[in-house]
Each structure stands twice: as C-alpha cells, then as structure tokens.
Amino acid sequence: MAEKKTPPVPGRSMPVEWVSETYAVSRRTLALLVREGLVEIEHKESGTALSPEMIERVRMIMALRKDLGVNMAGIEIILRLRHQLLWYRKRVRGSLDESCIDIDLH
C-alpha cells in the first residue's frame, strides 16, 4: 500500500524534502530551479523550506516540463508572462474598485 502524503498546511512553508517527495522533483532539479532564479528557498533553523507561492511555482514548472514538454527557456517566458498578467489583473481590479467607489459617492 502506498504511503499517504501529508498535505501542505495552507499559508505555511514546507520543507524542501516534502516538496521533493510530493511533486517527484529531485533535489538536483530544485537546486537548478533556485540557481536559474525560478524558485526561492527560505533558510530556517529547521532547514530549507519553500513558501506556498514557491510550492505552487514548482508544481507549475513540473507540470509544464513533464506534461507539456516545455523547456526551461519556455518555462521562464511563461512564468514572466504569468507574473505580468497577474500584476495587470490586480491593477485593473484596483481601478474597478476605485470606479465603483466614485459611482457610489455621486
């Protein structure tokens, strides 16, 4: 019987070992992702860990590589475009919120 993996605690960093086992990513691959600047690790007294955002990023990178066959250069571009898209979305939502406030006041 397969061992059941411990789910991540929402909003909490998880050890690098957990991420490696859960997403079938070698420590070598994680080190490459850190060197390439695609993932940032946290250094804690208990060891190295990944934030929830970085765990999601690792999951996305591995899906792009394994499921879609995207190379590292393509992954970098996709991540950069995703970051820009989220930034613009946040900005537009902020503008819409301000517009609603202006409408309510008049």
N, C-alpha and C positions, 0 to 999 in steps of 0.2 A: 504494500500500500504506500502511495506517495505521501511524503510529509507535507502537511498543510503549512503554507507560508503565512507568516504574521503580516496582517495588513498594515499599511503605513498609518500613523496617527495623524489625522488632519491637522495641518498647520505646524507640524513638528519635523525637524530634521531627522534623517535616518542614517545609520552607519553605512559607510561605503560597502562593507561586506554584504549587508542586506540588499542594497541596490544591485550589486553584482549577481547575487544568487537569484533574486526575484525576477530580474529582467534578462538573465543569461548573458551578462556582459562581463568579459574578463577584466581583471584589474588593469591589465595592459591596455585594453581599449579605453577604459576610464581615464588612465593616465594620458593617453593620446588626446582624448577629448579636452582634458584640462590644459595640456600643452598647446593645443590649437586654439584655446580661448573659447571653446564652445560650452564648456561647463566649468563652474567654480565650486571648489570644495571648501568646507568650513573646517578649521582646525580647532578641536575641542580637547579638553583634558582627557576625555574618554577615547579619543581617537579622531579620525576624519569622518565627516558626515556630509550629506547633501541636503540642501533645503528642499521644501516641497516643490518650488519652482524648478530647481535643478533636476529633481527626480522626474518631473514631467518632461523636461527637456531631454533627458537621457532616454526616456520611454519613446519620445517622438523621434529622436535620432535613430534609435534601433529599429523602429518601425519603418522609417524611410530607407534605411540600409537593407534590412532583411526582407521586408515585404515588397518594397518597390524598386530595390536595386539602385538607389541614388548614391552617387559617390560623394566623398567628403566635400568637394568644391560645391556640388549642388546643394548639399545639406547646409553649408554656410550661407549660400544665397537664400535658400528657403527660410532659414532662421532669421536672417536680416530683414527679409520682406515681411515675415510674420510680426517681428518687432515693430516695424514701421506701421503695419496695418493696425495693430493694437493701439499704438500711440495715436494714430489718426482717429480711430474709433472713440477713444477716450476723449479726445479733443472735441469731436463732433457732439458727443453726448453732453459734454460740459456746455457747449454752445447752445444745445437744445434746451438744457435745463435753465440756462440764463434767459433764453427766449420765453420760456413758459412763465418764469417769474415776472418778466416785463409785461406779458399779456395779463397776468393776474392782477397786477398793480394798476392797470389802466382801465 
